[in-house]
């Protein structure tokens, strides 16, 4: 006696799905203001490059993307412009973002695959409908077959290994390049979510402004980032730090080298750091008491490249009185969390914001 038609049909669908998975490559993307990470199912992180595109102004052609384009920042001839398609976590230049996405998807795709990939993309918590559509349309034009959007803070919590499906409060603070996303998660849902458009890039800009205002020195983004990494902090060091900084003198117009110290950089960063700390305080004031008790026990998890500012965890610990710890891999928590969803579509359906 043969198998019922329904069982035969279900078996055929399963076989077809397995067959298609051989030829397709599902991807998870953290489309960040500063960096873009791409996770390929079964292979892990395959792309981790700056979100920068170098465009030829005469021909409109893309000259370079990612790390190669970043090397061109501040060094391009007049006919080439190095631009950042993302601003504050959302698309600012639609055409450049589409070309950048297409480049990274092509780079991530396994040789020999011919089907368009399914794509999961992390986006800021307070992204508008128009901004969502821009992200989705860019991915579809970049040859994705399906696009699912999830909040970056949710993805970061999953990537950091937090038990988001439990009936208990989990608090994550994801500090990227363009936004700081704060979320309190329980039962796979965001009880409180907020996106503040102050993050790593604001810290860099504060250092650039300080160098110009105090030292009459013009410095670029790359130099400001190195200053932040080397001597930037949210709280005092035990041993003072200094760094030689090269730039162009504002009035004299010639190259100049000065020495900066950690104290002046900490003062320069005071306002954006204070805004991030205040956003965490606001979140703690707005959540239900039961979840507050959970967070008091479990603490706050920090993720994102901006969270690596020295002593930021200590500053938050002192200001909130709560345990604060860094995720194991803060730079890739969002893309790792989105990547886990490629193998758990039932959970994806619960948390996606499509």
Residue pairs with C-beta under 8 A, 6 or more apart in sequence:
2 8
3 11
20 115
23 112
23 113
23 114
23 115
24 113
24 115
24 116
24 117
24 118
24 145
25 40
25 41
25 108
25 109
25 110
25 113
25 117
26 40
26 41
26 117
26 118
26 119
26 120
26 342
27 38
27 39
27 40
27 41
27 105
27 108
27 117
27 118
27 119
27 120
27 144
27 342
28 38
28 39
28 41
28 119
28 120
28 121
28 122
28 335
28 338
28 339
28 341
28 342
29 36
29 37
29 38
29 39
29 101
29 104
29 119
29 120
29 121
29 122
29 139
29 335
29 338
30 36
30 37
30 38
30 121
30 122
30 152
30 155
30 332
30 334
30 335
30 338
31 51
31 86
31 97
31 101
31 121
31 122
31 123
31 135
32 51
32 86
32 89
32 176
32 177
32 178
32 334
33 51
33 84
33 86
33 87
33 88
33 89
33 176
33 177
33 178
33 179
33 199
33 200
33 201
34 50
34 51
34 176
34 177
34 178
34 200
34 201
34 305
35 48
35 49
35 50
35 51
35 177
35 305
35 331
36 47
36 48
36 49
36 50
36 51
36 66
36 100
36 104
37 45
37 47
37 48
37 331
37 332
37 334
37 335
38 45
38 46
38 47
38 48
38 104
38 105
38 107
38 108
38 335
39 45
39 46
39 335
39 336
39 338
39 339
39 342
40 46
40 108
40 109
40 110
41 339
41 342
41 343
43 110
44 339
45 332
45 335
45 336
45 339
46 107
46 108
47 66
47 104
47 107
47 108
48 331
48 332
49 65
49 66
49 67
49 70
49 104
50 66
50 67
50 69
50 70
51 66
51 84
51 85
51 86
51 100
51 177
52 65
52 66
52 69
52 70
52 73
52 82
52 83
52 84
53 62
53 64
53 65
53 69
53 82
53 83
53 84
53 85
53 96
53 99
53 100
54 62
54 63
54 64
54 65
54 68
54 69
54 72
54 76
54 80
54 81
54 82
54 83
55 61
55 62
55 63
55 80
55 81
55 83
55 96
56 62
56 63
56 79
56 80
57 78
57 79
57 80
57 81
58 79
62 99
62 103
63 69
63 72
63 80
64 72
65 99
65 100
65 103
65 104
66 100
66 103
66 104
69 82
70 82
70 222
72 80
72 82
73 82
73 220
73 221
73 222
74 82
74 220
74 221
74 222
76 82
83 93
83 96
84 92
85 91
85 92
85 93
85 94
85 96
85 97
85 100
86 92
86 97
86 177
86 178
87 178
88 124
88 178
88 179
88 197
89 123
89 124
89 127
89 152
89 176
89 178
89 179
89 181
89 195
89 197
90 123
90 124
90 127
90 131
90 134
90 135
90 178
91 97
91 131
91 134
91 135
91 138
94 134
94 137
94 138
97 134
97 138
98 138
98 141
98 142
101 138
101 139
101 142
102 141
102 142
102 143
105 117
105 119
105 142
105 143
105 144
109 117
115 145
116 143
116 144
116 145
117 143
117 144
117 145
118 144
118 145
118 146
118 148
118 342
119 139
119 144
119 146
119 147
119 148
120 147
120 148
120 149
120 150
120 338
120 339
120 341
120 342
120 348
120 352
121 135
121 139
121 147
121 148
121 149
121 150
121 338
122 149
122 150
122 151
122 152
122 155
122 156
122 334
122 335
122 337
122 338
123 131
123 132
123 135
123 149
123 150
123 151
123 152
123 353
124 151
124 152
124 178
124 179
124 181
124 195
125 151
125 152
125 153
125 181
125 182
125 183
125 190
125 193
125 194
125 195
126 193
126 194
126 195
127 135
127 195
132 149
132 353
135 147
135 149
136 147
136 149
139 147
140 147
148 341
148 348
148 352
148 354
149 352
149 353
149 354
150 338
150 341
150 348
150 351
150 352
150 353
151 181
151 183
151 190
151 193
151 351
151 353
152 174
152 176
152 179
152 181
152 334
153 172
153 173
153 174
153 181
153 182
153 183
153 185
153 190
153 193
154 164
154 183
154 185
154 190
154 337
154 351
155 333
155 334
155 335
155 337
155 338
155 341
156 172
156 174
156 181
156 301
156 303
156 304
156 327
156 333
156 334
156 337
157 164
157 170
157 172
157 183
157 185
157 301
157 337
158 164
158 336
158 337
158 338
158 340
158 341
159 303
159 327
159 329
159 332
159 333
159 334
159 335
159 336
159 337
159 338
159 339
159 340
160 172
160 301
160 303
160 327
160 328
160 333
160 337
161 328
162 170
162 172
162 185
162 301
163 170
164 170
164 185
164 186
164 188
165 187
165 188
165 347
166 186
166 187
167 186
167 187
168 186
168 291
168 294
168 298
169 184
169 185
169 186
169 191
169 287
169 290
169 291
169 292
169 293
169 294
169 295
169 298
170 184
170 185
170 186
170 294
170 295
170 298
170 301
171 182
171 183
171 184
171 185
171 283
171 295
171 298
171 299
171 300
171 301
172 181
172 182
172 183
172 185
172 300
172 301
172 302
172 303
173 180
173 181
173 182
173 276
173 280
173 300
173 301
173 302
173 303
173 307
173 316
174 180
174 181
174 182
174 183
174 303
174 304
174 307
174 333
174 334
175 199
175 200
175 276
175 302
175 303
175 304
175 305
175 306
175 307
175 309
175 312
176 199
176 200
176 304
176 305
176 306
176 334
177 199
177 200
177 201
177 305
177 306
178 197
178 199
178 200
178 201
179 195
179 196
179 197
179 198
179 199
180 195
180 196
180 198
180 199
180 276
180 279
180 304
180 306
181 193
181 194
181 195
181 196
182 192
182 193
182 194
182 195
182 196
182 279
182 280
182 283
183 190
183 192
183 193
183 194
184 190
184 191
184 192
184 193
184 283
184 287
184 291
184 295
185 191
186 291
186 294
188 347
188 350
188 351
189 350
189 351
191 287
191 288
191 291
192 283
192 286
192 287
194 279
194 282
194 283
196 275
196 276
196 279
198 272
198 275
198 276
198 279
199 276
199 304
199 306
200 228
200 304
200 305
200 306
202 272
203 228
203 232
203 269
203 272
203 273
203 306
203 309
204 221
204 224
204 225
204 228
205 224
206 268
206 269
206 271
206 272
207 219
207 224
207 227
207 228
207 232
207 265
207 268
207 269
208 219
208 220
208 221
208 224
209 268
210 264
210 265
210 267
210 268
211 217
211 218
211 219
211 224
211 245
211 247
211 260
212 218
212 219
212 250
214 264
215 258
215 260
216 249
216 250
216 251
217 245
217 247
217 248
217 249
217 250
217 256
217 258
218 247
218 248
218 249
218 250
219 227
219 245
219 246
219 247
220 247
223 245
223 246
223 247
226 243
227 243
227 245
227 260
227 265
228 265
228 269
228 309
230 241
230 243
231 241
231 242
231 243
231 260
231 261
231 262
231 265
232 262
232 265
232 266
232 269
232 309
232 310
233 262
233 265
233 266
233 269
233 309
233 310
233 311
233 312
234 266
234 269
234 273
234 309
234 310
234 311
234 312
234 314
234 315
235 266
235 311
235 312
235 314
235 315
235 318
236 266
236 311
237 262
237 310
237 311
240 261
240 262
240 263
241 261
241 262
242 259
242 260
242 261
242 262
243 259
243 260
243 261
244 257
244 258
244 259
245 257
245 258
245 259
245 260
246 255
246 256
246 257
247 255
247 256
247 258
248 254
248 255
248 256
249 255
249 256
269 309
273 309
273 312
273 315
276 312
277 315
277 316
277 319
280 300
280 316
280 319
280 320
281 319
281 320
284 292
284 295
284 320
284 322
287 295
295 322
296 322
298 323
299 322
299 323
299 324
299 325
300 316
300 320
300 322
300 323
300 324
300 325
301 325
301 326
301 327
302 312
302 313
302 316
302 324
302 325
302 326
302 327
302 330
303 326
303 327
303 330
303 333
303 334
304 330
304 331
304 333
304 334
305 330
305 331
307 313
307 326
307 327
307 330
308 326
308 330
308 331
313 324
313 325
313 326
314 324
316 322
316 324
317 323
317 324
327 333
329 336
341 347
341 348
341 351
